[in-house]
Amino acid sequence: MLRIAPAIDFRFYAPATPSQAWARTRIVPGPQTALLRWWWEDRALSRTLARGPVDVFFSPLGAVPGLRCPVVATLHDLAFLDEPGLLPWRHAVYWRRVARRLPRATSVIAVSEATRASAVRHLGLDAARVVAISSGVDPRFRPAPAERVRAVRERYSLPERFVLAVGAWEPRKNFATLAEATRRLGRDIPLVVAGRSSPTARASGVRALGPVDDDDLVALLSAAGVLAMPSLHEGFGLPLLEAMACGTPCLASEVDALREVAGGAALLLPPRDVDAWAAALARVFDEPSLRAELATRGRSRAAAFSWERTARLTLAVIEAAVPRR
């Protein structure tokens, strides 16, 4: 948005110095834990903005502070309402507060039609004020050169064939089902998880890499035999899109958001059916023609998503929220 709208005066506010800070970033100190984040939004941030009025406030993570100006908020998912109990309680407490305040927003952006439908259904939002704008995929996500793939295999001591999952090991990601399905293959093909781990992951015999940066992730996706996403709930499903952009064959659960993102370019499965996941994994590793077809369809599908498109559509919603003088 900075690049495509140079005439707009953007100002960025954060409770601590972000990893990517712009010249117009102002630090408004405050707690960063999920349980206390509301205090920063309601008190510290609101007081700061009251001293320097803005035409419109854009929240990329759904928060609606107590402001008098128009607010546009992006909603990424409603897992805490669609699937109660899938989130840690401290996160659920914060997100329920976010949900209660969303009706105050001038406009709400949902990252998928599935999330938009959930917002209208659960929160009673006026459907006319909720617009679906998909996330994008960074141009760096494309098939990695062979030397980068070799380097990442050596760095993480990975075998020639492995199943990759991306994300934190938490209940809604349903990695335990995938771990059991991989075990039932009865082959020397491990499940590798890139993301925050847990004792449960280690107890399942999973190769847990921990968080990885995007450059390593591109090479990991390119090296993997398949990207598997057995989520019980997703608001969008960015790892699926990034894997398709890298030409990685994909399996995903048949939840609405992943079906929407896949667009027919991935095999969709019941999220809790271990036998179905094991059979699909076997097919991908045993059928070269299927792998090639999924890779081709995936790259074609991913080409329809870009962050520039997301930025332009988001900017249009933000500009429409500004009162006309």
C-alpha positions in Angstrom: 0.0 0.0 0.0 2.9 2.3 0.6 4.1 1.9 -2.9 0.7 2.0 -4.7 -0.7 4.9 -2.7 2.2 7.4 -2.2 -0.2 10.3 -1.6 -1.6 8.8 1.6 0.0 9.6 4.9 0.4 6.1 6.5 1.4 6.0 10.2 2.2 2.7 11.9 1.8 2.0 15.7 3.2 -1.0 17.6 3.8 -1.9 21.3 7.4 -2.8 20.5 9.8 -2.5 17.7 8.6 -4.8 14.9 10.9 -7.0 12.8 10.1 -4.8 9.8 9.8 -1.2 10.9 9.1 1.8 8.6 10.2 5.3 9.1 6.7 6.3 10.1 6.5 3.6 12.8 5.8 5.0 16.3 6.3 2.7 19.4 3.5 3.0 22.0 4.9 0.8 24.8 2.6 -1.8 26.2 2.2 -5.5 27.0 2.5 -8.0 24.1 0.9 -11.1 25.6 -2.4 -12.1 24.2 -4.1 -11.8 27.6 -3.2 -8.2 28.0 -3.1 -7.0 24.4 -6.6 -5.5 24.8 -5.2 -3.0 27.4 -2.7 -1.6 24.8 -5.4 -1.4 22.1 -8.1 0.2 24.4 -5.9 2.5 26.5 -2.4 3.2 25.3 -3.1 3.2 21.5 -6.5 5.0 21.8 -5.0 7.8 23.9 -2.2 8.2 21.5 -4.5 8.4 18.5 -6.8 10.8 20.3 -3.9 13.3 20.4 -3.2 13.0 16.7 -6.5 12.3 15.0 -6.5 10.1 11.9 -9.1 9.8 9.1 -9.3 6.0 9.3 -7.8 3.3 11.5 -6.8 0.0 9.8 -6.3 -3.0 12.0 -4.7 -6.0 10.1 -5.4 -8.4 13.0 -9.1 -7.7 13.8 -8.8 -5.4 16.8 -11.3 -2.6 17.1 -10.0 0.0 19.7 -12.2 2.5 21.3 -11.8 5.2 18.7 -14.2 7.8 17.2 -12.7 7.6 13.7 -13.8 4.9 11.2 -12.2 1.5 11.7 -11.5 -1.2 9.1 -10.4 -4.5 10.6 -9.2 -7.7 8.9 -10.5 -10.9 10.4 -8.4 -14.0 9.8 -10.5 -16.7 11.3 -13.1 -17.6 13.9 -11.7 -20.9 15.1 -12.5 -19.9 18.8 -16.2 -19.9 17.8 -16.4 -22.5 15.1 -14.4 -25.0 17.1 -14.4 -24.1 20.8 -11.6 -25.6 22.7 -9.0 -25.6 19.9 -7.2 -22.5 21.1 -5.3 -22.1 24.4 -7.7 -20.3 26.9 -5.6 -17.1 27.1 -5.9 -16.7 23.3 -9.6 -17.5 23.3 -10.2 -14.9 26.0 -8.6 -12.2 23.8 -10.2 -13.2 20.6 -13.7 -13.4 22.1 -13.1 -9.7 23.1 -12.1 -9.0 19.5 -15.3 -10.7 18.3 -17.5 -8.6 20.6 -16.1 -5.4 19.2 -16.0 -6.2 15.5 -19.6 -5.0 15.0 -18.3 -1.5 15.8 -16.1 -1.5 12.8 -17.1 0.5 9.7 -16.0 -2.4 7.5 -14.6 -5.9 8.1 -12.3 -7.7 5.7 -12.4 -11.5 5.9 -9.5 -13.4 4.4 -11.8 -15.9 2.7 -15.5 -16.4 1.8 -15.5 -19.2 4.5 -14.4 -16.7 7.1 -16.8 -14.1 5.8 -19.7 -16.6 6.2 -18.6 -17.4 9.8 -18.4 -13.7 10.7 -21.9 -13.0 9.4 -23.3 -16.2 11.1 -21.6 -16.0 14.5 -21.3 -12.3 15.0 -24.4 -11.0 13.4 -22.5 -8.6 11.2 -24.3 -6.8 8.4 -23.2 -8.9 5.3 -22.9 -5.6 3.3 -20.1 -4.5 5.6 -18.1 -7.7 5.4 -16.0 -8.2 2.3 -13.8 -11.2 1.4 -10.3 -10.4 0.3 -7.9 -13.3 0.1 -4.3 -13.2 1.3 -1.5 -13.4 -1.2 1.7 -15.4 -1.8 5.1 -13.8 -1.8 7.0 -14.0 -5.1 9.9 -15.9 -3.4 7.6 -18.9 -3.2 8.5 -20.8 -6.3 10.4 -24.0 -7.0 13.9 -23.6 -5.4 17.1 -24.3 -7.4 18.6 -27.8 -6.9 21.6 -26.4 -4.9 19.3 -24.7 -2.4 17.3 -27.9 -2.0 20.5 -29.9 -1.4 21.7 -27.3 1.2 18.4 -27.4 3.2 18.5 -31.2 3.2 22.0 -31.1 4.6 21.2 -28.4 7.2 18.3 -30.3 8.6 19.6 -33.8 7.9 16.5 -34.7 5.8 16.0 -37.9 3.8 15.2 -38.0 0.1 11.5 -38.5 0.8 9.5 -36.9 3.6 6.0 -35.5 4.4 6.0 -31.8 5.3 3.6 -29.9 7.6 3.9 -26.2 8.4 2.5 -24.5 11.5 2.6 -24.7 15.3 1.8 -28.0 16.9 -1.6 -27.1 18.4 -5.0 -29.0 18.4 -6.6 -27.3 15.4 -3.7 -28.2 13.1 -4.5 -31.9 13.8 -0.9 -33.0 13.2 -1.4 -36.0 15.4 -3.7 -37.5 12.7 -1.1 -36.9 10.1 1.7 -38.4 12.3 -0.4 -41.6 12.7 -1.2 -41.7 8.9 2.5 -41.3 8.1 3.4 -44.1 10.6 0.9 -46.4 8.9 2.7 -46.0 5.6 5.1 -48.5 6.9 8.0 -46.9 5.0 11.0 -44.9 5.9 9.2 -41.7 5.2 9.1 -39.3 8.2 6.8 -36.5 9.0 8.7 -33.2 9.2 7.0 -30.2 10.9 8.3 -26.7 10.4 6.8 -24.5 13.2 6.6 -24.2 16.9 6.9 -27.7 18.5 5.6 -29.3 21.7 6.3 -32.4 23.8 3.4 -34.1 22.0 5.2 -33.7 18.7 8.4 -35.3 20.0 6.5 -38.1 21.6 4.9 -38.9 18.2 8.2 -39.5 16.5 7.9 -36.4 14.4 11.0 -34.5 13.0 10.3 -31.1 14.6 12.4 -28.4 13.0 11.0 -25.5 15.0 10.3 -22.1 13.3 12.1 -21.6 10.0 12.5 -18.4 7.9 10.9 -18.0 4.6 14.0 -18.7 2.5 14.4 -22.1 4.2 10.7 -22.7 3.9 10.8 -22.3 0.2 13.6 -24.9 -0.1 11.8 -27.2 2.4 8.6 -27.1 0.3 10.6 -27.7 -2.9 12.3 -30.7 -1.2 9.2 -32.3 0.3 7.4 -35.2 -1.4 4.1 -33.7 -0.2 2.7 -30.8 1.9 -0.1 -32.1 4.2 -2.5 -29.8 5.9 -5.0 -31.8 8.0 -6.4 -28.8 9.9 -9.7 -29.0 11.8 -10.2 -25.3 11.1 -8.5 -22.6 9.0 -9.5 -19.1 8.1 -7.4 -19.1 4.9 -4.5 -21.6 4.7 -1.4 -19.7 3.7 1.0 -22.8 3.9 -1.2 -24.5 1.3 -1.0 -21.6 -1.1 2.8 -21.2 -0.6 3.3 -25.0 -1.2 1.3 -24.9 -4.4 3.3 -21.9 -5.6 6.5 -24.0 -5.1 5.1 -26.9 -7.1 4.7 -29.2 -4.1 1.9 -31.8 -4.3 -0.7 -31.0 -1.6 -3.1 -32.8 0.6 -5.6 -30.8 2.7 -8.6 -31.4 4.9 -11.9 -30.7 3.4 -12.8 -27.7 5.6 -14.3 -24.8 3.7 -11.4 -22.4 3.7 -8.9 -25.0 2.4 -11.3 -26.2 -0.2 -11.7 -22.5 -1.3 -7.9 -21.9 -1.5 -7.1 -25.2 -3.1 -9.6 -24.6 -6.0 -9.3 -28.2 -7.1 -5.5 -28.2 -7.1 -5.1 -30.4 -4.0 -6.5 -33.8 -2.8 -9.1 -33.1 0.0 -9.7 -35.5 2.8 -11.8 -35.8 6.0 -9.6 -34.3 8.6 -9.9 -37.1 11.2 -9.8 -40.1 8.8 -6.4 -41.6 9.4 -6.8 -44.4 6.8 -7.8 -41.9 4.2 -4.7 -39.8 4.9 -2.4 -42.8 4.8 -3.9 -44.0 1.5 -3.6 -40.5 -0.1 0.1 -40.2 1.1 0.8 -43.6 -0.5 -0.8 -42.5 -3.8 1.3 -39.3 -3.9 4.6 -41.2 -3.3 3.7 -44.1 -5.6 2.1 -42.3 -8.6 4.5 -40.0 -10.5 1.6 -38.9 -12.8 -0.5 -37.8 -9.8 2.5 -35.8 -8.3 3.1 -34.1 -11.6 -0.6 -33.3 -12.1 -0.9 -31.8 -8.5 2.2 -29.8 -9.0 1.0 -28.3 -12.3 -2.5 -27.5 -11.0 -1.0 -26.1 -7.8 1.3 -23.6 -9.5 -1.5 -22.5 -11.8 -3.9 -22.0 -8.9 -1.3 -20.0 -6.8 -0.6 -17.7 -9.7 -4.1 -16.1 -9.1 -3.0 -14.8 -5.7 -0.7 -11.9 -5.0 -0.1 -9.5 -2.2 -0.4 -6.5 -4.6 -4.0 -7.6 -5.4 -4.7 -7.9 -1.7 -3.2 -4.5 -1.0 -5.2 -2.8 -3.8 -8.5 -4.3 -2.7 -7.8 -3.6 1.0 -6.9 0.0 0.2 -10.2 0.4 -1.7 -12.1 -0.7 1.5 -10.1 1.7 3.7 -10.6 4.7 1.4 -14.4 4.0 1.2 -14.5 4.2 5.0 -13.2 7.7 5.1 -16.0 10.3 5.6 -16.4 12.6 2.6 -15.7 16.2 3.5 
